[in-house]
Amino acid sequence: MNLKIKQQIIFLLLLFPAFNLFAGFSQTDGFTQVDGLPCNCVNHIFEDSRGLIWLATDAGLCEFNGYEVGFRKELNRLQGEKVTSLAEDAKGNLIITASGVGVCEFDGEKLEVLTNLIENTPIEIRSVSKHNNSIFIGASNGVFVRDTAKHAVKFLQLSGSENLNVSSTMVQDDNLIVFPKFKLGSSKYQSEQIVSTKHHKRKVLQLNTKFRQNILVGEQVILKGDGENIICDVINRLTNKNELFVLLRYFKNNQEHRKLISIKDELCVDYLEENNLHDVFVQSLFKHKLTKDVWLGTKNHGLIRLKQSIFTLYKLEDLLPEIGNVVDFVSLLDGSVFLAGNGIGKVVDGRVQEMIPIQQFQNLLPKNSKDRDIIFNDIEKNGDVLWIATNHGFFTLDGNTFRLEYKGISKAIKFIVLSNNRLFYYDGSRFVTTGMNSGKTKIHMKHTERDELEITKMIEFDSKVWVSTENQGIYRFDEDSVYEYGRKNCGIHNVVNDMLILPDSSIIAGGNNGILYKLKSQGNKLIIKDSIDNSDGLEGISVHGFQYLSDGSIWCGTNLGVHRFDYSTWHPDSVLRYRFWNASKDVEFRGKESLIDRYGNIWVNSNHTLMKINADDYDVDNTSYQPSLLGVKIKQNHWKSKKSEVNKWTSIPKNPIHLNHRENYVSFTFGMLYCDNLENIKYRYRLLGLDDDWSEWKTTNEVVYSNLKGGDYKFQLEARKLSSDQVSTYAIDVILDTAWWKTIWFWVIVLCILTVAIYYGIKYYKSRIRFEEKQRTKQFNRVIGLKIKALQYQLDPHFIFNSLNSIQSYILDEEEDKALEYLSDFSMVLRNNIDNANKNMIGLHEELAYLKLYLKLEQMRFEEKFSFQINVDENINPRDIQIPPMIIQPFLEHAIRYGIGKLEATGKLIIRFVLEEDGYLRCVITDNGKGNRKVDIKNTESDFIAGNSLQTTCDRMKLLNKVLSNGRTYSYKINEFIDSKTNFSGVITEIGFPKL
């Protein structure tokens, strides 16, 4: 943006040499083609209901936000065309008139041409106005009103305007005023027709004189000035504060001319002439609703904005040419200001009332004085008497009578008048106290051994004199002592441009380090209580020109502007309330001399310019500016938003901003629209969800956030216009989608998939292990089974041989029946043995049948030498219990062979089956045979079990325990026992079968 500052200073010469001032509006901003306007002819300035400013120019329609010109692609058809006027209909759409296009309607997204022919006649359309919800068009052949009946747009010509060549239309005070193109006069819309305005006695506007009447748009006035009377039409007017602007037109030599009249404090002046804008042709007069600035649309100078200011600037070279540079000034109780330079000048109410040239001072010097050049160093007041310090000593001047006297005493560079009517001064090498006329002189401190001091301020407080310097810090002069405070013993900067002592005895001091100190005197020490710097709102490095007002505010100037601090908020633990003004880039605020006049105005001598801060104006600027989000970028590229996501008029994003997961590198641009001074705006911001604390106050209007995580955020912005001391807020929600691979649902699904995969992996692994184990077990069982089967096939050979011998003996004894019976039973035993050899398990009932056959054979073989009995407990169902085959038989054979077979008496064999609670089956074999047959089951190599069948059974049990055990194992034990009651002795054999 290229801003071209035009400052025009107009001087009023009254009575004596006069001075220049800016009144009301002290600056003028010019926006031309150089600053982005399509051309320098601005026909109309229009503010719509949304606060947008539109500029109708001879080269198209553009927007203006107060500091930058913008163009819309939707309005490209109007670029290069002469746009004459704008209005807004009841729906909020813009109605635009363009000479080469016609009447257009713009709804924020689409431009539609309503008509370029009215009543099928080509015309030149010059203006559009809205009046009572109707749209009126001013054209070269009359005035037309928009008829929207039956959903059709049609413009109907108003009666009375058929032969009227319309220049412009204006709505003022609920009246539609129509002005013709090439002649004076006006017409009104009345009773649905256009009627001519009757002008009665014309009011007279005389320049530079008082005017106390009201002026209305459409009436005619007589303008007097420069020796001529001109009849003018009032074509526009607006009021701003106590100033009335009136835009006039008149014709001279068939040429239209314009005048902009300003009426302030009832004084009528030609504003353009007074501000050296005499060649400006004003076409449109506009007042911004927010800033209250007055803008001028001109024919040849683009857009001119009259900026409000609290400053009135006086150019010293034109104020009092004889004085030159002002070294110091004072204000008396009557409100007058006395300036000291190459003489003394008195200014009252913006006028120079008296001037005392330097020659009058020279005439009062002693006649023997060889050097008669007078240099004014300082000026102070004592009541209405001014004391003036020069290189020849002191002069006094009565502010009422202007009586000038020469006091002499001593030369002085800086001084003050003490409360005891004595003078305290510095003469270049020493600090001295002396009487005003004569009396005792006291030297406080000589300064000959050091560099010359640069004194900036002398203040008397509590019977002590405080002196600030530009190179040695601060001195305090007591009655008999001098104390020096600076960087070494106090901590303040040695350069002290100005100093102020407040009613609470606090000392305010500042220099060239950008810090404003608050000091307290405690005994002989000077303590820093607090300070203000840039982080607290102090703009600039060089601090000077302090004043304390009765409203409790402290004023100070810096190289960048003027600050006003609310002193009651200046605490270490509080936020300082302040306001800041930068009135002009052409004025450097480096003045160290400042004063307050009786009206509360602050005067500053700075940069060959006398600046007045108007007490009536500095509290007025409380405009409520609202910050806004101006743009969103994704990795330096503009955010590609949908139309529904932004306001179609302002292009500002709507709430909320929705971003996808790839748009996590985002920057926000923000600002205040229509603000008169962007440099006086500070911002702070935070992104809730990422930042908990606010950023520092900054002038930058962009912030970048990178690598944001998906989630909901809120961008909060606070903006402070320093000259209004107000903080405005803005907030917008930001929704950033989480990448699908970062969502909780994705990880839930992944976790579920992993869980399922792990589950089935483990299951597969377990099944694989189980399968392999089953295969190994199967192979193992097959091997074991084969071994068991091999063992099952092995009958005790003694049993076979004995059985065959028994059969043989029966045959020899010719006991054919017994032989056949024995042979039949023997064959059944062999058949069962063979059949069961292929089975892993058989039913207990099968085993019982087999055992009965076996025992019967043995009875026959031993010729009924023993009896046997098989008992099964009642809770046992032999068909429900499975046991390995041919396990019990070897133990019976063992009992018969080694026990009963050696008895001379009849043997007895009892077999009992017992079922325990856990399903464990016990087979208890009791016989009354003799012999030491106690056997340890672990000792399978015992002599008692040595032999084919019992050895084979022990091996089978060992194999069965490896593959068929469920916690309990196959077991047996053989023990002798003696029953003391029955004197029965024998052997008990117990065989255990685990539950399958």
Buried (B, 14 or more C-beta within 10 A) or exposed (E): EEEEEBBBBBBBEEEBBBBBBBBBBBBBBBBBEEBBBBBBBBBBBBBBEEBBBBBBBBBBBBBBBBBBBEBBEBBEBBBEBBBBBBBBBEEEBBBBBBBEBBBBBBBBEEBEEBBBEBEEEEBBBBBBBBBEEBBBBBBBBBBBBBEEEEEEBBBEBBEBBEEBBBBBBBBBEEBBBBBBBEEBBBBBBEEEEBBEBEBEEBBBBEBEEEBEEEBBBBBBBBBBBEEEEBBBBBBBBBEBEEBBBBBBBBBEEEEBEBBBBBBBEEEBBBBBBBBBBEEBBBBBBBBBEBBBBBBBBBBEBBBBBBBBBBBBBBBBEBBBEBBBEBBBBBBBEEEBBBBBBBBBBBBEEBBBBBBBEBEBBEEBBEEEEEEBEBEBBBBBBBEBBBBBBBBBBBBBBEBEEEEBEBBEBBBBBBBBBBEEEBBBBBBBBBBBBBEBEEEEEEEBBEBEEEEEBBBBBBBBBEEBBBBBBBBBBBBBBEEEEEBBBBEEEBBBBBBBBBBBBBEEEBBBBBBBBBBBBBBBBEEEEBBBBBBBEEEBBBBBBBBBBBBBBEEEBBBBBBBBBBBBBBBEEBEEEEEBBBBBBBBBEEBBBBBBBBBBBEEBBBBBBBBBBBBBBBBEBBBEBEBEBEBBBBBBBBEEEEBEBEEEBBEEBBBBBEEBBBBEBEBBBBBBEBBBBBBBBBBBBBBBBBBBBBBEEEBEBEEEBBBEBEEBEBEEBBBBBBBBBBBBBBEBEBEBBBEBBBBEEEBEEEEEEEEEEEEEEEEEEEEEEEEEEEEEEEEEEEEEBEEBBEEBBEBBEBBBEEBEEBBEEBBEBBBEEEEEEBBEBBBEBBEBBEEBBEEBBEBBBBBBBBBBBBBBBBBBBBBBBBEEBBEBEBEBEEEBEBEEBBBBBBBBBBBBBBBBBBBBBEBEEEBBBBBBBBBEEEEBBBBBBBBBBBBEBBBEBEEBEBEBBEBBBBBBBBBBBEBBBEBBEEEBBBBBEBEBEEEEEEEEEBBBBBBBBBBE
